[in-house]
Amino acid sequence: MSSEALARLAGERVDHRFKGLPPDADGLTVGELAAQRRNLFTGGFTTPVLALSAERLEHNLRLMETYAARHGLAFAPHGKTSMAPQLFRRQIEHGAWGVTLAVPHQVRVARAFGIERVFLANELVDPAALRWVVAELAADPAFRFVCYVDSVRGAELMDAALRGASRPLDVVVELAAGEGARTGVRTEAECAAVADAVAAAPTLRLVGVAGYEGEVPRATPERVHAWLRRLVALAVDLDEAGRFADVDEIVVSAGGSAWFDAVADVFAGIPDLSRPVLKLLRSGAYVSHDDGHYRRLTPFNRVPEEGALEPAFRLWTQVVSRPTPEQAFVNAGKRDAAHDLDLPSARTIRRDGAERPATGVSVTALSDQHAWLRTTGEADLEVGDWVGLGLSHPCTSFDKWPLIPLVEADGTVVDYIRTFF
């Protein structure tokens, strides 16, 4: 990665663009503010403010690094989760092969910060984006780019846009997770037709197969394992047909954040092929984990002996109204908290420097700028109290906050994570 590009982030000026930061920090650079090591609770930060735990982030990075290594998997975590180049760097430092992304804008962000390996988990047919990608490939021999192809038409459009490229574009056939699933080729016969179309396109090179098991309809361990075996069988069939004669390695890729244990199980059984196999896992939500959806679905619930991820986000809000003994309102809502999968959950109350569990407090609804709290008789809650909310779904938590304090357990803010959505 580019150290210079990352260093420029520290030179950005703090101002009204960044929610929750101390008003008296206006005009400081991010690096200058970080060097002050202010306390999140006493250093002038305003609510609502989203904080990322430094210790829990490091724990999660180390855990997935160890998991991937233990199971012989290369790891390209999905960068669309955070869109934070500082976290991309941390992930690569913890052994990641590269970064997975979803759309051209995200690839441009990654390249601006020197990411050298990008797996685009999407079919790319936009001519302008394709021309930009091949220009990047031509300018940087170290840049590796792989994307999906899931139709004959897509292969033809890609080829038409890429004529004159100095390097072929590496593609993997995307196998759909089943009828009614999202993108991808539905049948093995159609996969063969797509492979034929790639072979007929001088600007494309078929390097493997991929898909997303998180889209398996009515997913169960048995259904997910069965689909992953189909994916492996597709790689074997294409290899036996001589489709990978021009590559150094064959890419077989899957893996969201709910079934990576199944990916590890099935990929462990990939047979010897004509070329070495890059078994590429793409889970992304692990980096912050959460207090809802992924807490329930994480594969570590099924394999606790492998470890456990820790929720690293806390959205700090303040009680601004206590109209009845059964109701309270805090000053964060849909603009601040993920709400597409679950409502936030009340975790902690802070008053006069002391924290305690948010007993008897629950979130029942969100308005744009308020969370509705239900309180029982055991809740001790007053106007002015800070309430720490746990969030569900990292991907729609990061995107609401362009600059996120990285906070140690004692409240010291040691850095600020810049996001690009």
N, C-alpha and C positions, 0 to 999 in steps of 0.2 A: 504493500500500500504506500501511498505518497505521504511521507511525513510532513512535507511542506504544506500540502492541502489540509491535513489535519491541524497543523499549527495555525493556519489561517483562521480556523474556527475560534481559537482562543483570542484572536484579534477583533472579533465582531463586537460592536458596541451594544451594551445593554440599554434597552429603552422600552417604550410602550408596546412593542410587538410581542413581548414575552410575558405571559401571564404569571402572576404570583411572585415575581421577583421584587426585592426591596425597592421602593420608590427612590430612596436616597442613593441607589446604585446607578441611576441613570448617568450615562456618559462614560462609565467604567467599561473596560473591555471584559469579555467573559473570563479571560485569564486573570485579570486583576481582581475580579470579584471572587474567583475560585481561590486565589492566593490569600484572601482574607479569612477563609475557613469559617464563615459565619455559621451560627447555629440556626437550624431551620425554624426553631420555635421562639428564639429570642433575638434573632438577627435582622428583624424588619421585614421578613417575608409576609405577604398578604394572602389571605384565603380567598378562594380555594387555591391550593398548590399541590401538584402531583410530585411525589418523591419516589425515587428508585433506590432501594437498599443496596449499598455497595457490597456488603457481606453476602447477601443472598444472590445477587447477580454473579459474584465470583463462584459461589457454590454451584449454581446452575451450569455455568460455563464448564467448570471442572467435571461435573457429573456426566454431562453429555459427551465431553471429550473422552472420558474413561469408558463410557458405554460403547461409543463407536469403535474405539480401539479394541475393546474386549471382543466385539463381535465381527471384527474384520471389515468394518464399513468405512468407506470414505464419507465425508459429511459436508454437505453444502446447505447450511441452514437457510431457511427462507427469509430473505432480507425484508420482504414486504411487511413483516411483523413490526419491525422497529423503524426502518428507513433511517437508521442512525449510523453513519460511517464510523463513529468511535466504537460502536458495538460490533460492527463488521470487523474492525481491526482486532478487537478482543477475541472474537470468534476464531479468526484466522490464527491468532497467537495460541489459541487453544486447539489447534490441529485441524481446523476446517480446510477442506480442499479448495473451496471457493464459496460463492454466495449464489443462492437461488433467487430469482426475481420473477415478476409477472408481466410487466409492461415496459415499453421503451423508455419512458421517463425514468423509471427506477434504474434501468441499465445506465442511463446517462449519469445519474447520481453516482453509481458505483464506479464508473470509469473516471469521473471527476476526482475521485479519491484513490485512484490507482488500483482498483480491484482487477486482478489478472485472470480470474476464472469466473465465468458467469454461466449459470444454467437457467435459461428462460423457460419456465414451466407454462408455456403457452405457444400456440402457433403464431408466427409473426408474418403477416402478409402486407403490412403497410409499406409502400415503396420507399417513402422518405426515411422511415426508420431502418429499413433494410440497407439502404445506401449508406446511412450513417454507420451502421454496424460494420459493413465491409470496409469502409474507410478506416475505422478503428483497427480492424484486423490487418489492413495493409500498413498502417503506421506503426504497429506494435507487434512484432513477431511473437512476443511472449503472451499475447492476449489469446485466451481460449474461450470460445463462445459456442454453446450448444442450445438448440431450441427444439420444441415439438414440431412435428408435422402430423396432421390427422386427417388429411384428405388429398385426393389427386388434384383437385382444384387448387388447394393451398400450395402444393408442390409446384404447380404450373405458375401460379402468381409469384411465388418466391423466385423461381428461375427467371421469369421475365424481368423482375426488378433488379436482379443481380448480374445480368449480362455484363461482361467486362471486368468482373471482380478478379483480383489477383489470387485470392485464396477461396476454395470452396467453403460453403457454410455447412457446419456440422449439424445434423438433425437426428432426432430419435423419433420413432413411430410411437405415438401416444395410443395406448390401449384403453378404451373406455372401461369404467368400473362396472358396467352392466347396462341393461336396458333402463332408460329413464335417468341415467346418471348424467354427469355434466358433459364435458368435451371428450373427444377421443374416438377412435375407430371402434365400431361395434363388434365386428367379426374378424376372425383370423383371415378369411378370404379377402376382406377389404384391406387388411393390413398388408397382405401380399401385393395387392394392387397399388397401394401407396408406396411400397418399397420399389415396385417397378417404375413408378413415376419419378421417384428420387433418382433411381439409376439412369433414367433417361434425361435427367437434368444435369448438364455439365457444371452448374454452379453449386450443386448440393452434394453432400457426402453423408451417407447413412452410417451412423456410429453406434446405434443401439436402440433400446426400447425403454419406455417409461410410462408412468401413470400415477394415479392418486387413489389409493385404497380407501381414503376417507369418504369417497363418493359411492362406495359399494351400497346398493339399496338394502335397507333393513339389516345393517351390518351386525354380524356376530363374529366371534373368533373363527368359526368354521367357514363362513362366507368370505371373510377377508383372506384367510389362508388359501381358499380355493381360487380366488381371483389372482392372488400373488403367484400361485403355481401356474396359472394361465400366462401371466406375464413372463415368467421364466421360460415356459415352453415356447412362447413366441420368439424369444431370443434364440433358443436352441434351433427352432425351425428356420429362422432367417439365416443363422450361421451355417446350417447344413446346406442351405441353398446358395451359399457363397456370397451373401450380401455384405459381408464385412471384410472382404479380401484386401481392401485398401486402407485399413485402420490399424493403429498400434494396439488399441484396447477397445473392448466392447463395453458400452455403458448400459447398465441395467439399473434403473432408478425408480424409487417410490419413497413414500414415507412422510406422512403428516405428523401431527403431534398426539394423535389418539391411538395409533396402531403400530408404532415403530417396533414393538416387540414382535409382532407378526412378521414384519419385514425382516428383522434379524433372523427369525426362525427359518423362513423360507429361503432367504438369500444364502444362508449357510449351506443349503443343499444345491446351489447352482453347480451343475456339472462342469467339467473341463470343456472349454470351447476352443476354437481355433486361435483365439487371441486371449491375452489376460483380460479379466473382467473387472471393471470399475463398478463396485457395488455402492451406489450413491444414495445416501439417505438425505432427506430434505426438511426435516422437522424444524419449525421456527419458533413456536410459541414458548418453548422451554426457557428462552433467555430471561423472561420475567416471570413466566408461569402465571397463575392467577388464583383468585379466591373463589372461583365458581366453576365454570364450564370445564376447564382443563384440570382443576383439582379433582373433579369427579371422573374425568375420562382418561387421565394420564395412564399409560401402560405400567408405570411404576406401582400402581395399585394392584396389578396382577402379578408383578414380579418384585415384591418389596425387598427381596434380598439384593437387588441391584442398586438400591438407594432410593432417594425421594427428592423431587424438586421442591423448591420453596417459593411461595408467592413473594415477589420483590416489590410490588407496587403498593403504595398507600396514598390515597387521595385525602389530604387534610382539608377539612371544611370547618365552618364555624356556625354555631347555633345563632340564628338571627331572629327567631320568633318561637315563643312557647305559649301558644294561645290557650291550650287546655292541658290538664294533667295527662291526657292520652295522646297528645300530638305535639310535634316540634318540627321546625323547618331549618335546614342548613343551606348555606349559600353556594351549592354546586348542583348542577343538573345535567341535562342532556348535552350541553355544550362542553362539559368537562369530564364526564364519566361514560365509559362504555355501557351500552344498554341494549345491544342487539341480541344478546343471548340470555343474560340474566340482569336483574337489577343489582346495583352495588349492595354490599352488606356492611352493616355497622360493626366495627371490630374493636375500636379503642376510643376512650374518652380521655381528654387531657384538660386539666384545670390546675392552675397555680404550679405548673412544673411537674405535676404527678400524673401518671397514666394508670388507667385501670380498664378492665374489659368493659365493653359496651353492653352490659347485662340489661335485658329488658328493652332494648332499642332495636327496631327493625326498619328497613326502608320499604315503603309500600308503593311509591310512585316517584316519577321524575317529571318536573316541569323543565323549561329551558334552562333556568338558572337556580332552581331550588330542588332539593330532595325532600320528599314527604316522609317524616318519621312517625312510626307508631311507638308509643312508650307505655310500658306496664307500670304497676305500682313499685316494682323493684328498681326502676330506672331512676338514677340520680343525674338529672340533666338540667342545666341552666343556660339562659342566654349568655353568650360569650364563650361557652365551652368549645374546645376544638374536638371534632369527631373525625376519627380516622376511618375511612371507608376502604374496604377491600373491593377489588374490581374483577369482573368476569370478561374474558376475551382480550388478550394483549393487543391483538391487531387493531382493535378499535379503541384502545386506550392511548397508545403512543401517538396516534394521528391527531389527537386534540391538543397536543402540547409541543410547541416548537423548541422549547428549551426546558429540560427536566433536571432538577437538582439530584445529584448522586450523593446519598446521605449515609454516613456511618451510623452505627447503632446508638451513639450518644447524641445524635442530632447534628453533628458537624457535616457541613456541605463541602465535599472535597473536589467536586467537578460538576460540570453541566453538560448534559447529553443533548446535542442538536439533532433534530429530526428534519427530514425533507419529504413532505407529502404533497 
